[in-house]
Amino acid sequence: MERTIKVIGKGQLSLTPDTVRVRIELIDREKEYEAAIRKSAEHSKEVREAFIRLGFKAEDLKTQSFRVDTEYESYQDKEDNCWKQRLVGYMAAHSLKVEFPREDDLLGKVLYQTARLSGKPEFQVEYTVKDPEKARNKLLEKAIEDSRAKAEVLTKAAGVSLAEIVTIDYSWNTVEFVARPMNRMMAAKCLDSAEESIDFDVTPDDIRVEDTVTVIWEIAWK
């Protein structure tokens, strides 16, 4: 009979964010489909040109999603007194993101330029880490170390010894290395200064993440 012990190890990390991620969403509504597409393209071009003026490359601004939805309104038909719906137009939604090293001065300039855009986009500021893969690997290492430490305590108390690993079960959970110190807001509302920058004095908390692995160890009698 195979003698084993199954232990769930938990890894925990606290990371100081070193990268800023700004998400920008452009919403354009027009009565005609082609007009909505055209207006969205104009506003997207304006966004890219604004970032190029700040020293970014055009490819630094990444499109996350683009969609065009139909919009309807309810009305009461006078002939049969029934409520119906009719098409009133189209909404084009373009979501973009840009990442850069954590610098409050640069972030202030980015928000200022965003606030001046004619499309009046919404934005969200997030803080993350430059190398999430390195952090993810460190998190898994800590989870394995925790599993071993727990297994050693249990086997010692039971009077047996820890042998080889039989299996490692990991669910590949999505771990987000991100801090969001503020909700989504309109960039134009931040434009209350004559300076070419917005004083964005926000200190994000450290990013705290955790993950687990399940390890089955073989045990041997002493």
Secondary structure, DSSP 8 states (H G I E B T S, - for coil): ---EEEEEEEEEEEE---EEEEEEEEEEEESSHHHHHHHHHHHHHHHHHHHHHTT--GGGSEEEEEEEEEEEEEEE-TTT--EEEEEEEEEEEEEEEEEEE--HHHHHHHHHHHHT-TT--EEEEEEE-S-HHHHHHHHHHHHHHHHHHHHHHHHHHHTEEEEEEEEEE--------EE--S--EEGGGG---SSSS---------EEEEEEEEEEEEEEE-
